[in-house]
């Protein structure tokens, strides 16, 4: 089987979707499935190194900044080489260009919304939603309607997607989404993390790892720590909130100012973006992972933490919260300052045996639910019927 993923960019700073594609490609090799990627990056981009996975950058002229003509032409020429095409994300012109290229062909295509149909965006950015509503009926709905299916990463994402736009009438499939997890669970990666951040070696670490973005609620963490400090729960000499992720731009600067204003600057440690062994070392060095997101269709970093036997403190707006709660792999509260503070309090109130039990439950939860092998098998199963139909034509 040969699959093509189409995505806006393969730059890892864009978050979970491209990391998911990259990991699926590696796992698919074990099933003798070929995976390739087409993106709207230019050939000069430095993010195109994917071992054993060809990446075709389809941005070659100035016109591609207006509409991806190169991608359209590329798909028209090469689509028949693939058994199925998977589009990642719905609000980029890559999807419309793909539909125009494929609509009169027999090549089946699928769409991963990756949480982009969540009603949180409708409530939080009403003006943007109005603009999207105007283009939905003619530029998005027919494209999604022509897909073999919309692929959702969990049941909750599927249900929420129905609340954002009208009309809405698609074939929906929920797949078992997941991630590779820590490469060698028994290996100690902590020294690779401490080597770069020695100030943290004797700290109790509460880890936030991901994009520093308003959607993920990093401001709630800072405000919650200020509240806990006043209540006497937080000891900045012994505890540290580690913010691991790209922290450039005005929003990050506002967070740094907020921490200074609330008097908790010494309690927060900014690492910037970390990857590879240093990332795994951060998970292993932490006492707990925390993510109070306002919206998260899945949460790759949540699954990665679980793979490291690291319990997760998450909001009820992360769509896999029910499974985390059911498995005892972490704690769940509302995405508010009080809810976030309660996550800290509840975790600090646990004794060592309770924490150890939660760590065991975290690893078990990952192994049963969120390993990448489950994802690949689930995708193969979802695509098989369409691929068989294509082969009979």
Secondary structure, DSSP 4 states (H G I P E B T S, - for coil): -EEEEEES---GGG-HHHHHHHHHHHHHHHTT-EEEEEEEEETT-S----TT--EEEEE-SGGGGTS-HHHHHHHHHHGGG-SEEEEE-SSSHHHHHHHHHHTTSS-EEEEE-TTTT-HHHHHH-HHHHHHHHHHIIIIIHHHHHTSSEEEESSHHHHHHHTTT-SS----EEE----B---S-TTS--HHHHHHH-GGGTTSEEEEEES---GGGTHHHHHHHHHHHHHHT---TTTEEEEEES---SHHHHHHHHHHHHHT-GGGEEE-----HHHHHHHHHH-SEEEE--S-BSS-HHHHHHHHTT--EEEETTBTTHHHHHHHTSEEEE-SSHHHHHHHHHHHHHS-HHHHHHHHHHHHHHIIIIIBHHHHHHHHHHHHHHHHHHHHH-
